[in-house]
Amino acid sequence: MAEWRPVVAAVAGTLLLAGCTGGADGDSAEPGKGKSSGASGPAGGASPSPSAAAVTEDEPYTMAEDLAPRTRSEAVAFVRGLNVRPDNFGSGFRKAQPYESDPSEWAVLDENCVWQREPLPDSVLASLTRRLVLPGTGKKGPVQVSLTVTVHENTKAARRDMAVSLEEAMRCPDQRLNATERVRGLYSRADPFAEGRNGVTDDDLVESGEYLVDGTKGALPFDWFKYRLGPITVAATDRIGVGHSEEEASAVASDVAQGVAYTAAEIDSIGGSSAKDGGTSGGTSGGTSGGTSGSKDDTGSDSDEDAEASR
């Protein structure tokens, strides 16, 4: 089994700090002030800083079930309306090609521990993966990041999905991502917010392991994060190419955690407690404008590449 890397164990702490410190504009949330009521959703055209929906000691990032999308069309508009900026995940990231997956499909780990893309079950309304890349330079290979937002029909279904994800690492510590890539030695840690540990959303799940590419010597770092906000889950993976030092790999994992924090903050600003109190409009309307257009023909992928990233 792969060693549990300290950076991954500290990711939830990174998210917590992100929730309490400023974004790119240098603003900071005042201690004890809780979540800001002035955060804008996707319709505003700009990602809120994590401070826009800062986590307090007794209030996680979340999405109220009555403010979440209720139909498949609303869910697709919601996930496409989220403003996932490449630079939220670190300097130099850009959109990969293909950039978006088909929101009517998601990834399933089969009995042979191989990831496959399949149509959504009835309990899932939409699932959209966006892929980013930090191009390689010199002897350093590229860093690939995938962020998946999934809208479940209710909170119970999202909780069940989190439980399945935790079980999958135990059932399949070695997993085949696609024809040329696999991960091994996966190690999981779950942090429900109610347990008062490091969780900053309703449920947090973090995995680390080793990433192997056919034809490449040695194992590379692999990190996977999954968070539940009411009936919505947000998952992200990073796959770090050859030539990066351990310190650089740790910095990538922290940057990816920060990027997830931006997305969690945006979702919370649309449908968390601040939105329910009248600070912002509801999630189903907030996600209908400012989204990414395009169909499966120009944004989706028919191959099983990156299937695991969508879980």
C-alpha positions in Angstrom: 0.0 0.0 0.0 1.2 3.5 -0.9 2.4 5.7 2.0 -0.1 8.2 3.2 1.5 11.5 2.1 1.3 14.3 4.7 0.2 16.8 2.1 -3.0 14.8 1.4 -3.7 14.4 5.1 -3.5 18.2 5.4 -5.7 19.0 2.4 -8.8 19.6 4.6 -6.8 22.1 6.5 -6.0 23.8 3.3 -9.6 24.0 2.5 -10.4 25.4 5.9 -7.7 28.1 5.5 -9.0 28.8 2.0 -12.5 29.4 3.5 -11.2 31.9 6.0 -8.6 33.8 4.0 -8.9 36.1 1.0 -9.0 35.3 -2.7 -7.2 36.9 -5.5 -8.3 40.4 -4.5 -6.6 40.1 -1.1 -9.8 40.4 0.9 -10.2 38.3 4.0 -13.2 37.1 6.0 -13.3 38.5 9.5 -13.2 35.8 12.2 -16.6 35.0 13.6 -18.4 36.7 10.8 -19.5 33.4 9.2 -20.6 33.2 5.5 -20.8 36.4 3.5 -24.3 37.2 2.2 -22.9 39.0 -0.8 -21.5 36.1 -2.8 -22.4 35.9 -6.4 -23.3 32.7 -8.3 -22.4 31.5 -11.7 -24.6 34.1 -13.3 -22.2 36.8 -12.1 -19.6 35.6 -14.5 -16.8 35.4 -11.9 -15.8 32.8 -9.4 -16.2 33.9 -5.8 -13.2 33.6 -3.6 -13.5 30.9 -0.9 -14.0 33.8 1.5 -17.2 34.6 -0.1 -18.8 31.7 1.7 -16.3 31.2 4.6 -16.6 28.1 6.7 -17.3 28.8 10.4 -16.7 26.3 13.2 -20.3 25.0 13.1 -21.3 25.5 9.5 -19.9 23.6 6.5 -20.1 24.4 2.9 -23.4 22.9 1.8 -26.3 23.0 -0.6 -29.8 23.1 0.8 -31.9 20.3 -0.8 -34.8 22.7 -1.5 -32.5 25.0 -3.4 -30.8 22.3 -5.5 -31.8 21.5 -9.1 -34.8 19.2 -9.2 -34.8 18.1 -12.9 -32.2 16.9 -15.3 -32.4 20.0 -17.4 -31.9 22.2 -14.3 -29.0 20.0 -13.1 -27.2 20.2 -16.5 -27.7 24.0 -16.5 -26.4 24.2 -12.9 -23.2 22.2 -13.5 -22.4 24.0 -16.7 -23.1 27.4 -15.1 -20.4 26.9 -12.4 -17.3 29.0 -13.3 -14.4 26.7 -13.1 -11.4 28.8 -13.9 -8.1 27.0 -14.7 -6.1 29.5 -12.6 -8.1 28.5 -9.6 -5.9 25.4 -9.6 -2.6 27.1 -9.9 -0.6 29.3 -12.2 -0.2 28.1 -15.8 -3.2 25.7 -16.0 -5.3 25.8 -19.1 -8.3 23.9 -20.5 -7.4 20.4 -21.7 -9.0 18.8 -24.8 -11.6 17.4 -24.6 -12.5 19.9 -21.9 -16.0 18.7 -20.9 -17.6 15.3 -20.5 -21.1 14.3 -21.5 -23.3 15.3 -18.5 -25.6 12.4 -19.1 -22.8 9.9 -18.3 -20.5 9.1 -15.3 -17.8 6.7 -14.4 -18.4 3.3 -12.8 -15.7 1.0 -11.3 -16.6 -2.5 -12.6 -16.0 -5.9 -11.0 -12.5 -6.1 -12.5 -11.5 -2.7 -11.0 -11.6 -1.0 -14.4 -13.3 2.4 -14.8 -16.0 2.6 -17.5 -18.3 5.4 -18.5 -22.0 4.5 -18.3 -25.3 6.3 -18.6 -26.5 8.0 -15.3 -28.7 6.0 -13.0 -32.1 7.3 -12.0 -30.7 8.7 -8.7 -28.3 11.1 -10.5 -29.5 14.2 -12.5 -26.3 15.4 -14.1 -22.5 14.8 -13.8 -20.0 17.1 -15.6 -16.2 16.6 -15.7 -13.9 19.5 -16.7 -10.3 18.7 -17.5 -7.4 21.0 -17.0 -3.7 20.6 -17.8 -0.5 22.3 -16.7 1.8 21.7 -19.8 5.1 20.1 -19.2 8.3 22.0 -19.5 11.8 20.7 -20.1 12.1 17.4 -18.3 8.9 17.9 -16.3 5.8 16.1 -17.5 2.3 17.7 -17.6 0.0 17.8 -14.6 -3.5 16.7 -15.4 -6.5 17.8 -13.2 -10.1 16.7 -13.5 -13.0 18.3 -11.6 -16.4 16.6 -11.5 -19.6 18.1 -10.1 -22.5 15.6 -9.8 -26.1 16.5 -8.9 -27.9 13.7 -7.1 -31.7 13.5 -6.8 -31.5 14.1 -3.0 -29.0 14.1 -0.1 -29.6 10.5 0.7 -28.4 9.5 -2.8 -25.3 11.7 -2.5 -24.5 10.1 0.9 -24.8 6.7 -0.7 -22.4 7.7 -3.5 -19.8 8.9 -0.9 -20.1 5.5 0.9 -19.6 3.7 -2.4 -16.5 5.7 -3.2 -15.0 4.9 0.2 -15.7 1.2 -0.3 -14.2 1.2 -3.8 -10.7 2.0 -2.5 -10.9 -0.9 -0.1 -12.4 -3.2 -2.8 -10.0 -2.1 -5.5 -6.7 -0.6 -4.1 -5.4 -1.0 -7.7 -7.5 0.4 -10.4 -7.2 0.7 -14.2 -8.1 4.2 -15.4 -7.9 3.5 -19.1 -5.8 1.5 -21.7 -2.5 3.0 -20.6 -2.9 4.4 -17.0 -3.6 2.8 -13.6 -3.3 3.7 -10.0 -2.3 1.4 -7.1 -2.1 1.4 -3.3 -5.0 3.7 -2.8 -5.4 4.9 0.7 -8.6 6.7 1.9 -9.6 9.0 4.7 -13.2 10.2 5.3 -14.0 13.3 7.4 -17.7 13.9 8.0 -18.1 17.5 9.2 -20.2 16.3 12.2 -17.2 14.5 13.6 -15.4 17.8 14.1 -12.1 16.8 12.5 -10.9 18.4 9.3 -14.0 18.2 7.2 -15.2 21.6 5.8 -18.1 20.3 3.7 -20.9 17.9 4.8 -18.6 15.0 4.0 -15.0 15.0 2.9 -13.1 12.1 1.3 -9.4 12.1 0.3 -7.4 9.4 -1.3 -3.8 9.1 -2.4 -1.8 6.5 -4.2 0.6 5.8 -7.0 0.0 6.6 -10.7 1.5 4.4 -13.3 1.7 5.0 -17.1 2.6 2.2 -19.5 6.0 2.9 -21.0 7.1 5.2 -18.1 9.5 4.1 -15.4 8.5 4.4 -11.8 5.4 5.4 -9.9 4.1 9.0 -9.9 1.9 10.8 -7.3 -1.9 10.6 -7.5 -4.4 12.4 -5.4 -8.2 12.3 -5.3 -10.6 14.5 -3.4 -14.4 14.2 -3.0 -16.7 16.4 -1.1 -20.4 16.4 -0.5 -22.5 19.5 -0.2 -26.1 18.3 0.5 -27.2 16.5 -2.7 -24.1 17.6 -4.7 -20.7 16.0 -4.8 -17.5 17.6 -6.1 -14.6 15.4 -7.0 -11.1 16.2 -8.3 -8.0 14.2 -9.2 -4.5 15.3 -10.0 -2.0 13.2 -12.0 1.5 14.5 -11.8 3.9 13.8 -14.6 7.5 12.7 -14.4 10.3 15.0 -13.2 8.4 16.8 -10.4 10.0 16.8 -6.9 8.1 15.7 -3.9 7.8 19.3 -2.8 6.3 20.3 -6.2 3.9 17.3 -6.0 2.8 18.5 -2.6 2.3 22.0 -3.9 0.1 20.7 -6.7 -2.1 18.8 -4.3 -2.5 21.9 -2.2 -3.4 24.0 -5.3 -5.9 21.4 -6.4 -7.5 21.5 -2.9 -7.7 25.2 -3.2 -9.4 24.9 -6.6 -12.0 22.5 -5.1 -12.5 25.2 -2.3 -13.4 27.8 -5.0 -16.0 25.4 -6.5 -17.4 24.5 -3.0 -17.6 28.2 -2.1 -19.5 28.9 -5.3 -22.0 26.1 -4.7 -22.5 27.2 -1.1 -23.1 30.8 -2.2 -25.8 29.6 -4.5 -27.6 27.2 -2.2 -26.0 27.2 1.2 -27.3 28.8 4.4 -26.4 32.3 3.2 -28.5 31.8 0.1 -31.4 30.3 2.1 -31.3 33.4 4.3 -31.8 35.6 1.3 -28.2 36.5 0.5 -28.3 35.1 -3.0 -30.7 33.6 -5.5 -31.5 29.9 -5.5 -29.3 27.3 -7.2 -31.6 26.3 -10.0 -31.8 29.8 -11.3 -28.2 30.7 -10.6 -26.9 27.9 -12.8 -29.0 28.7 -15.9 -26.9 31.6 -17.2 -23.3 32.2 -17.8 -22.7 28.5 -18.4 -20.6 26.7 -21.0 -22.4 25.9 -24.2 -21.7 22.9 -26.4 -22.9 19.4 -27.0 -21.3 16.0 -26.7 -20.0 16.4 -30.3 -17.7 19.3 -29.3 -17.1 18.9 -25.6 -17.6 15.2 -24.7 -15.5 12.2 -25.0 -16.6 8.8 -26.4 -13.5 7.0 -25.1 -12.9 5.6 -21.6 -10.0 8.0 -21.0 -10.3 9.8 -17.7 -13.3 7.8 -16.7 -12.1 7.5 -13.1 -12.0 11.2 -12.7 -15.8 11.4 -12.9 -16.6 9.3 -9.9 
